[in-house]
Amino acid sequence: MTREQSPPLSVSLHQLRLFVTLARHRSFTRAGDEFGITQSAVSRSIRELEDEVALRLFDRTTRQVALTDTGRRLLARIAPLVEELEATLRPRAQEGGEPGVVNLASSCGLTASVLPAMLASCHERLPDITIVMMDRPQNAVLQLVRSGEAELGVVLAPENLDELAAEPLFADGLAAVVSASHRLSEAARIDWEQLRGTPLLLLDDDTGSLGAIEAALALHGVTGAVRQKLSQSAAVARMAEAGLGVGILPMHARAACDSAQTRFIPLVPDASRTIMLVRRKNRALRASAASVWSHIVASSSHTLFAGQAVDA
């Protein structure tokens, strides 16, 4: 007597590509735009995929689409396989880089704070892949990714994402940085309005943070204060420590700049920005780069990297 066998799965590469794309965009409309098909066609194909594998991959509401826990686990395994299949079927996608080497560009402040944990996690999970870091100002990072010199980039959400596909990793707030002896050093939160008339220590425009900081200062009427603009988060923190003003830094900088003599205190109302992983749009990643992309995205959903950046 033979054991009854389950019927074989009938899943297409097209369905799997749609699954990966929908997981990235979290929008049926945007996923459809990338494939040149309608929103309803994407929805139907994903529903058929869920029926075939007998798993619910997405939670759908009228306002958003989000991966289920099962969907996140499947994405981490499926995404690199899909990219590898596409690269194998389209050999040109393999040109331009060593198979086990991935060029990843990062803006300087993130390299000093968020990237060490991110790279260590990739090394542990993907030991056969070597990640070559390219530490540059934010605008240079975006240009490196657009040109293809870097396959992946980690940046603060830019104003212009032309030619780039982006995956949000985590939200990052802004903090006031003061010396341990400062009158506000024991505060749990600092209101933006409390900075009026105070000398301020800011990051310059190469970091991608200045626009958001200046917008928040203007919104809350913090005018007339002397502004020193510096290129490194460590310089802002050390000058604040010396009592030369109040620094304003992304909360992620705390990992690289915290000391016993400084306090990182969240600014309210919150003015969070998003840390994003970016790559060239409509270009298949090589298998090694796709594996790194998938691991970083999956890990960020469990706050592996975000926790150290935003924990106040």
Secondary structure per residue as TSV (DSSP state, phi and psi in degrees):
chain	resnum	aa	ss	phi	psi
A	1	M	-	360.0	125.5
A	2	T	-	-93.0	145.1
A	3	R	-	-72.0	137.5
A	4	E	-	-68.0	127.6
A	5	Q	-	-96.6	145.6
A	6	S	-	-72.5	143.9
A	7	P	-	-63.3	147.1
A	8	P	-	-65.4	149.1
A	9	L	-	-70.5	144.5
A	10	S	-	-119.4	82.9
A	11	V	-	-120.5	131.8
A	12	S	-	-96.9	157.7
A	13	L	H	-61.2	-35.1
A	14	H	H	-60.1	-44.3
A	15	Q	H	-63.3	-41.4
A	16	L	H	-67.0	-38.2
A	17	R	H	-64.5	-40.2
A	18	L	H	-63.3	-40.5
A	19	F	H	-59.3	-48.3
A	20	V	H	-63.7	-41.6
A	21	T	H	-68.4	-41.8
A	22	L	H	-65.3	-38.3
A	23	A	H	-62.5	-34.6
A	24	R	H	-74.1	-45.6
A	25	H	H	-85.9	-28.5
A	26	R	-	55.7	35.8
A	27	S	-	-153.6	123.1
A	28	F	H	-63.3	-36.7
A	29	T	H	-64.9	-48.4
A	30	R	H	-68.1	-37.0
A	31	A	H	-63.5	-42.2
A	32	G	H	-63.3	-39.6
A	33	D	H	-59.9	-39.2
A	34	E	H	-67.1	-29.9
A	35	F	H	-98.8	-6.0
A	36	G	T	72.2	31.2
A	37	I	-	-128.1	171.3
A	38	T	-	-80.6	162.4
A	39	Q	H	-58.3	-43.4
A	40	S	H	-65.3	-33.5
A	41	A	H	-67.2	-38.8
A	42	V	H	-63.4	-47.5
A	43	S	H	-59.3	-43.6
A	44	R	H	-64.3	-43.0
A	45	S	H	-65.9	-40.3
A	46	I	H	-67.8	-38.9
A	47	R	H	-63.2	-41.2
A	48	E	H	-65.0	-37.4
A	49	L	H	-64.2	-44.5
A	50	E	H	-62.1	-41.0
A	51	D	H	-63.8	-39.6
A	52	E	H	-68.2	-42.5
A	53	V	H	-90.5	-4.3
A	54	A	T	57.6	42.5
A	55	L	-	-138.3	143.8
A	56	R	-	-91.9	116.5
A	57	L	-	-97.2	-25.8
A	58	F	E	-132.0	143.7
A	59	D	E	-94.9	127.8
A	60	R	E	-116.6	130.6
A	61	T	-	-127.9	177.8
A	62	T	S	-68.7	-16.5
A	63	R	S	-110.4	-22.2
A	64	Q	-	-156.3	164.9
A	65	V	E	-123.7	128.0
A	66	A	E	-137.1	143.7
A	67	L	E	-66.0	140.4
A	68	T	-	-77.6	171.8
A	69	D	H	-59.1	-40.0
A	70	T	H	-63.6	-41.8
A	71	G	H	-62.2	-40.5
A	72	R	H	-64.2	-41.6
A	73	R	H	-65.2	-41.1
A	74	L	H	-66.7	-40.0
A	75	L	H	-58.6	-44.3
A	76	A	H	-59.3	-29.7
A	77	R	H	-94.0	-33.9
A	78	I	H	-79.0	-42.1
A	79	A	H	-54.4	-50.5
A	80	P	H	-64.6	-31.9
A	81	L	H	-67.5	-41.0
A	82	V	H	-63.8	-45.6
A	83	E	H	-63.2	-38.6
A	84	E	H	-67.3	-39.2
A	85	L	H	-61.6	-46.1
A	86	E	H	-64.1	-40.9
A	87	A	H	-65.2	-36.2
A	88	T	H	-69.2	-41.0
A	89	L	H	-76.6	-20.9
A	90	R	S	-124.2	83.8
A	91	P	G	-55.4	-28.3
A	92	R	G	-58.8	-29.1
A	93	A	G	-64.2	-16.5
A	94	Q	G	-86.0	-12.2
A	95	E	T	-71.6	151.8
A	96	G	T	94.8	12.9
A	97	G	S	-175.6	154.8
A	98	E	-	-71.9	141.9
A	99	P	T	-55.4	-39.4
A	100	G	T	-102.5	14.2
A	101	V	E	-118.4	129.7
A	102	V	E	-122.7	126.5
A	103	N	E	-88.5	120.1
A	104	L	E	-123.9	121.3
A	105	A	E	-99.2	146.5
A	106	S	E	-145.5	143.3
A	107	S	E	-68.1	148.6
A	108	C	H	-55.7	-45.2
A	109	G	H	-61.9	-37.5
A	110	L	H	-71.4	-33.1
A	111	T	H	-60.5	-37.8
A	112	A	H	-79.7	-17.8
A	113	S	H	-119.6	-57.1
A	114	V	T	-88.3	-35.4
A	115	L	H	-66.3	-36.1
A	116	P	H	-55.0	-48.4
A	117	A	H	-65.4	-38.1
A	118	M	H	-63.6	-45.4
A	119	L	H	-69.7	-37.9
A	120	A	H	-63.1	-40.1
A	121	S	H	-65.1	-42.8
A	122	C	H	-61.9	-42.4
A	123	H	H	-63.0	-39.2
A	124	E	H	-70.0	-41.3
A	125	R	H	-83.4	-30.1
A	126	L	-	-128.4	66.2
A	127	P	T	-64.7	-19.9
A	128	D	T	-86.7	-1.7
A	129	I	-	-109.3	130.8
A	130	T	E	-101.2	123.6
A	131	I	E	-99.5	120.6
A	132	V	E	-96.4	116.2
A	133	M	E	-81.4	139.7
A	134	M	E	-124.2	101.9
A	135	D	E	-92.1	110.7
A	136	R	E	-142.6	164.7
A	137	P	-	-60.6	157.1
A	138	Q	H	-54.3	-48.3
A	139	N	H	-62.7	-34.5
A	140	A	H	-68.6	-36.2
A	141	V	H	-60.4	-47.7
A	142	L	H	-60.5	-40.0
A	143	Q	H	-67.7	-38.9
A	144	L	H	-61.9	-39.5
A	145	V	H	-71.4	-42.8
A	146	R	H	-61.6	-36.1
A	147	S	H	-80.2	-15.2
A	148	G	T	90.8	-2.6
A	149	E	S	-66.1	-35.0
A	150	A	S	-113.0	132.5
A	151	E	S	-77.7	-33.7
A	152	L	E	-131.1	153.9
A	153	G	E	-140.6	147.4
A	154	V	E	-118.2	119.5
A	155	V	E	-143.9	164.3
A	156	L	E	-73.1	143.2
A	157	A	-	-50.1	116.8
A	158	P	-	-83.9	163.6
A	159	E	S	-70.3	-31.2
A	160	N	-	-121.3	116.4
A	161	L	-	-108.0	22.0
A	162	D	T	-52.2	135.0
A	163	E	T	70.8	4.4
A	164	L	E	-121.0	142.4
A	165	A	E	-100.0	139.4
A	166	A	E	-131.0	145.1
A	167	E	E	-124.1	115.4
A	168	P	E	-63.1	135.6
A	169	L	E	-101.9	-52.2
A	170	F	E	-165.9	159.5
A	171	A	E	-86.3	143.8
A	172	D	E	-134.2	120.8
A	173	G	-	-85.2	-177.5
A	174	L	E	-111.6	145.3
A	175	A	E	-128.1	148.0
A	176	A	E	-85.0	136.2
A	177	V	E	-113.6	119.8
A	178	V	E	-131.3	161.7
A	179	S	E	-73.7	159.0
A	180	A	T	-62.9	-21.3
A	181	S	T	-95.8	0.6
A	182	H	S	-68.5	150.9
A	183	R	T	-61.8	-21.9
A	184	L	T	-100.4	7.3
A	185	S	T	-66.1	-22.2
A	186	E	T	-95.9	0.7
A	187	A	-	-70.8	143.1
A	188	A	S	-78.9	-32.2
A	189	R	-	-141.8	153.6
A	190	I	E	-124.9	127.3
A	191	D	E	-77.9	141.5
A	192	W	G	-52.9	-38.0
A	193	E	G	-63.4	-22.5
A	194	Q	G	-70.5	-9.6
A	195	L	G	-89.3	-3.8
A	196	R	T	-60.3	131.0
A	197	G	T	79.3	2.3
A	198	T	S	-98.0	134.2
A	199	P	-	-58.9	131.6
A	200	L	E	-114.5	144.7
A	201	L	E	-116.5	112.9
A	202	L	E	-119.9	161.1
A	203	L	E	-83.4	146.0
A	204	D	-	-78.1	-177.7
A	205	D	G	-73.6	-13.1
A	206	D	G	-68.6	-15.8
A	207	T	G	-89.6	-15.3
A	208	G	S	84.8	2.1
A	209	S	-	-99.6	-23.2
A	210	L	H	-60.3	-41.9
A	211	G	H	-59.6	-44.9
A	212	A	H	-66.5	-38.1
A	213	I	H	-67.9	-46.4
A	214	E	H	-63.5	-37.6
A	215	A	H	-64.0	-41.7
A	216	A	H	-67.1	-40.5
A	217	L	H	-61.6	-44.0
A	218	A	H	-66.4	-41.1
A	219	L	H	-60.2	-35.6
A	220	H	T	-103.0	15.3
A	221	G	T	69.6	29.1
A	222	V	-	-89.3	87.7
A	223	T	-	-119.2	159.4
A	224	G	S	81.3	-7.4
A	225	A	-	-77.4	143.6
A	226	V	-	-68.0	132.0
A	227	R	E	-117.5	117.4
A	228	Q	E	-94.8	131.0
A	229	K	E	-113.1	122.4
A	230	L	E	-121.7	158.8
A	231	S	S	-93.2	-14.1
A	232	Q	-	-129.1	140.0
A	233	S	H	-60.3	-37.3
A	234	A	H	-62.6	-36.6
A	235	A	H	-66.5	-39.9
A	236	V	H	-60.6	-46.9
A	237	A	H	-65.1	-41.5
A	238	R	H	-69.7	-35.4
A	239	M	H	-70.2	-36.5
A	240	A	H	-64.6	-41.6
A	241	E	H	-59.3	-34.4
A	242	A	T	-80.3	0.0
A	243	G	T	80.5	22.3
A	244	L	S	-90.9	4.3
A	245	G	-	152.3	-177.6
A	246	V	E	-102.1	123.6
A	247	G	E	-82.5	151.3
A	248	I	E	-124.3	116.6
A	249	L	E	-133.7	154.5
A	250	P	E	-60.9	144.7
A	251	M	G	-60.3	-28.8
A	252	H	G	-62.8	-22.9
A	253	A	G	-66.8	-17.4
A	254	R	H	-57.3	-36.0
A	255	A	H	-60.7	-31.1
A	256	A	H	-100.1	-19.3
A	257	C	H	-119.0	-6.7
A	258	D	-	-66.3	146.0
A	259	S	-	-152.5	171.3
A	260	A	T	-66.5	-19.1
A	261	Q	T	-100.4	4.5
A	262	T	E	-127.5	158.7
A	263	R	E	-128.6	128.9
A	264	F	E	-98.1	113.6
A	265	I	E	-121.3	121.9
A	266	P	E	-56.8	139.4
A	267	L	E	-92.7	136.8
A	268	V	E	-128.6	147.9
A	269	P	S	-62.1	152.7
A	270	D	-	-59.9	139.6
A	271	A	-	-130.4	54.6
A	272	S	-	-64.8	146.0
A	273	R	E	-115.1	173.0
A	274	T	E	-112.5	131.4
A	275	I	E	-83.6	131.3
A	276	M	E	-128.3	149.8
A	277	L	E	-101.3	129.6
A	278	V	E	-126.8	154.7
A	279	R	E	-151.4	172.1
A	280	R	E	-68.8	138.3
A	281	K	T	-76.9	145.2
A	282	N	T	60.6	25.5
A	283	R	-	-126.2	125.0
A	284	A	-	-69.2	131.5
A	285	L	-	-74.1	148.4
A	286	R	-	-63.4	159.3
A	287	A	H	-57.3	-41.0
A	288	S	H	-66.8	-42.4
A	289	A	H	-66.9	-37.5
A	290	A	H	-63.7	-36.6
A	291	S	H	-65.9	-41.9
A	292	V	H	-65.0	-45.5
A	293	W	H	-55.4	-50.4
A	294	S	H	-64.3	-39.8
A	295	H	H	-66.2	-43.9
A	296	I	H	-63.3	-43.7
A	297	V	H	-63.6	-46.9
A	298	A	H	-63.9	-39.3
A	299	S	H	-69.4	-37.0
A	300	S	H	-66.0	-29.1
A	301	S	T	-68.1	-18.4
A	302	H	T	-105.0	17.1
A	303	T	T	55.9	32.3
A	304	L	T	-62.7	-40.7
A	305	F	T	-97.4	-32.8
A	306	A	H	-68.0	-33.6
A	307	G	H	-57.0	-43.0
A	308	Q	H	-71.9	-22.2
A	309	A	H	-85.6	-37.5
A	310	V	H	-108.2	-6.8
A	311	D	-	-65.0	120.0
A	312	A	-	-105.9	360.0
